[in-house]
Amino acid sequence: MAVISKKIPAPDKVEIKTALLSVFDKTGIVELAQALSARGVRLLSTGGTYKAIAAAGLAVTDVSEITGFPEIMDGRVKTLHPMVHGGLLAIRDDDEHQDAMKTHGIEGIDLAVINLYPFEEVRAAGGDYPTTVENIDIGGPAMIRASAKNHAYVTTLTDPADYAELLEQLSADGGKTAYAFRQRMAAKAYARTAAYDAMISNWFAEALSIDTPRHRVIGGALKEEMRYGENPHQKAAFYVTGEKRPGVSTAALLQGKQLSYNNINDTDAAYELVAEFLPEKAPACAIIKHANPCGVATGASLVEAYRRALACDSVSAFGGIIALNRTLDAETAEEIVKLFTEVIIAPDVTDEAKAIVARKPNLRLLSAGGLPDPRVAGLTAKTVSGGLLVQSRDNGMVEDLELKVVTKRAPTAQELDDMKFAFKVGKHVKSNAVVYAKDGQTAGIGAGQMSRVDSARIAALKAEEAAKALGLAVPMTHGSAVASEAFLPFADGLLSMIAAGATAVIQPGGSMRDQEVIDAANEHGIAMVFTGMRHFRH
């Protein structure tokens, strides 16, 4: 295949003589137009942007005067014209391009200030199909890509946050922009159109129920740069996709230091877990350390839920993340600040609680504005070498499953409640996961082991340590229900659970040795139910 080549060196400084301004988000556009006009820059514009600039008393030319063609089709066609794209794409130092410009009366455009129709916002707001399609911008991305390609001569701005830097450049260099600045703005422009197109393509896949489109692109907008990543020698940044799911990406940081990479990862895990427990049913608290829960509980009050969650493993909770499913109140805040904690996240925070947490200025306090719905569909992704693994969000809920009693003894009502509680928590524990629960409180959690038996033993050991710390005669696993997030492949795991004092077991089922496990449960008088759904979490 032939390669197109134009080996013409780019000039360092380019004077801005003509600017095209066409934006949906008009933040700062009039002020920018005023500053450009004061420098003698000729202004071209379209539609609502033209009206805003003209209303400010500035001289501005409608693009239709340049193209000799009016806006048509409700504004769908206005800038898709050689008079516009020729002005953006012409190589100023190429004789053939210059001849074409003279022949066709095309004027060069040195600055393109473009932003796009609010497709992301319309989609997030639940716009219907025709409305969402209508908010797919065509002319905007075309102009952005054209001007960014020709960044040797044209400056492209897609973000109002960059207006000030442009004006600084013009002031410092006599109305000119530097090549390095044009390069950076071009890179930003292509990233913007890529993220925009990614959002559109994913929306189409969702709307048409295409689970595995031929190409999958996930885009994001930079929310903040971080001091480092998972470890100090790694670089990191936080990007948001535009999904309006309450949580760490939408939360307001009310106080405390910048969230770290690990803080964000752990806070997301904590908030997604606590959202499993509906606030109208009971207050709930989840304490997370290294993306795994070390204690989860409900209670008669929020402070009681916190105390019960902490009781499961107060040692591991040190330096953890605390997530609440109700508004953080003063009484709960008073208890939390007694422990060194990295982050607190809640749907809201009372003024009294804010004042209490303020005593710990480094403690990050987040108000998420709501809880994520655990049943809502969505996508999750992780990188592997050379690729992306993309899947639908695990939105399975134990309440929605038809539980099957497989043992001679059926669980009691309390055991069934504790089974469901444990299974909800197990969904958010790294595999292999074993969770003991009693009376709406985790009694022991075993996470991330290569052997399910080891997870069961570690959870029991945690319970024994908690019992010593609390002065209990026996660990809380005695008389508990226990959940395994995946099937029990052998009876040895079940026997470890029974040894810890569990009286009821909930698991997905589906092993070749299910009957062996069922027989062991019957032999010990244990109640067991199958969910038919597993919750691997890697």
Secondary structure, DSSP 8 states (H G I E B T S, - for coil): -----------SEEE--EEEEE-SS-TTHHHHHHHHHHTT-EEEE-HHHHHHHHHTT---EEHHHHHTS--BTTTTBSS-SHHHHHHHH--TT-HHHHHHHHHHT-----EEEE----HHHHHHTT--HHHHHHT--SHHHHHHHHHHHTTTT-EEE--GGGHHHHHHHHHHTTSEEEHHHHHHHHHHHHHHHHHHHHHHHHHHHHHTT-SS-SS-----EEEEE-S-SSSTTS--EEEE-----SSTTT-EEEESS---HHHHHHHHHHHHHHTTS-TTT--EEEEEETTEEEEEEE-SSHHHHHHHHHHH-TTTTTTEEEEESS-B-HHHHHHHTTS-EEEEEES-B-HHHHHHHTTSTTSEEEE-SS---TT---EEEEEETTEEEEEE-----GGGS--EE-SSS---HHHHHHHHHHHHHHTTS-SS-EEEESSSBEEEEE-S-SSHHHHHHHHHHHHHHHHHHHT-SS-TTTT-EEEESS---SHHHHHHHHHTT--EEEE----TTHHHHHHHHHHTT-EEEE-S------
